[in-house]
């Protein structure tokens, strides 16, 4: 479970970062 949580956290962080980058690019 701990490993899965880490993977989810990493994916969430990456997705959030990508979203922010996309917004910046769109802007």
Z-matrix of the N, CA and C atoms (Angstrom, degrees):
N
C 1 1.462
C 2 1.541 1 109.93
N 3 1.320 2 114.23 1 -41.11
C 4 1.474 3 117.72 2 -178.68
C 5 1.534 4 109.67 3 -61.97
N 6 1.332 5 115.16 4 -41.65
C 7 1.463 6 118.64 5 -179.15
C 8 1.538 7 110.27 6 -63.46
N 9 1.330 8 115.55 7 -42.83
C 10 1.466 9 119.34 8 -179.56
C 11 1.526 10 109.53 9 -62.62
N 12 1.325 11 116.18 10 -41.13
C 13 1.464 12 119.90 11 -178.56
C 14 1.535 13 109.03 12 -61.14
N 15 1.329 14 115.76 13 -41.92
C 16 1.468 15 119.22 14 -179.98
C 17 1.527 16 109.41 15 -61.98
N 18 1.333 17 115.91 16 -44.67
C 19 1.467 18 119.62 17 -179.30
C 20 1.537 19 110.00 18 -61.54
N 21 1.331 20 116.57 19 -43.97
C 22 1.468 21 120.65 20 -179.93
C 23 1.522 22 109.21 21 -62.91
N 24 1.319 23 116.71 22 -42.54
C 25 1.464 24 119.84 23 -179.34
C 26 1.533 25 109.93 24 -61.93
N 27 1.329 26 115.42 25 -43.24
C 28 1.469 27 119.32 26 -179.20
C 29 1.532 28 110.05 27 -64.27
N 30 1.325 29 115.84 28 -43.41
C 31 1.469 30 119.42 29 -179.69
C 32 1.527 31 109.80 30 -65.04
N 33 1.323 32 116.22 31 -42.36
C 34 1.466 33 119.83 32 -179.35
C 35 1.524 34 110.03 33 -62.40
N 36 1.318 35 115.81 34 -44.31
C 37 1.473 36 120.02 35 -178.77
C 38 1.536 37 109.27 36 -63.38
N 39 1.326 38 115.94 37 -43.35
C 40 1.461 39 119.55 38 -179.18
C 41 1.527 40 110.27 39 -64.40
N 42 1.330 41 116.28 40 -42.41
C 43 1.461 42 119.91 41 -179.29
C 44 1.530 43 109.74 42 -64.77
N 45 1.323 44 115.14 43 -42.53
C 46 1.460 45 118.36 44 -178.92
C 47 1.539 46 109.57 45 -63.92
N 48 1.317 47 115.80 46 -41.55
C 49 1.467 48 119.59 47 -179.58
C 50 1.538 49 109.51 48 -64.82
N 51 1.327 50 116.35 49 -42.80
C 52 1.462 51 119.89 50 179.94
C 53 1.531 52 109.69 51 -62.46
N 54 1.332 53 116.42 52 -41.62
C 55 1.461 54 119.99 53 -179.62
C 56 1.518 55 109.52 54 -60.75
N 57 1.319 56 116.24 55 -44.49
C 58 1.462 57 119.69 56 -179.31
C 59 1.536 58 109.61 57 -62.61
N 60 1.324 59 116.28 58 -41.69
C 61 1.467 60 120.27 59 179.70
C 62 1.532 61 109.59 60 -64.45
N 63 1.330 62 115.80 61 -40.96
C 64 1.471 63 119.55 62 -179.48
C 65 1.529 64 109.50 63 -62.81
N 66 1.325 65 116.28 64 -42.84
C 67 1.469 66 119.81 65 -179.98
C 68 1.521 67 109.20 66 -62.10
N 69 1.331 68 115.96 67 -43.39
C 70 1.469 69 119.82 68 -179.33
C 71 1.535 70 109.66 69 -62.85
N 72 1.328 71 115.71 70 -41.63
C 73 1.462 72 119.24 71 -179.81
C 74 1.530 73 110.02 72 -66.38
N 75 1.320 74 115.98 73 -42.66
C 76 1.466 75 120.25 74 -179.49
C 77 1.524 76 109.58 75 -63.68
N 78 1.312 77 115.48 76 -39.03
C 79 1.448 78 119.66 77 -179.16
C 80 1.524 79 108.34 78 -70.43
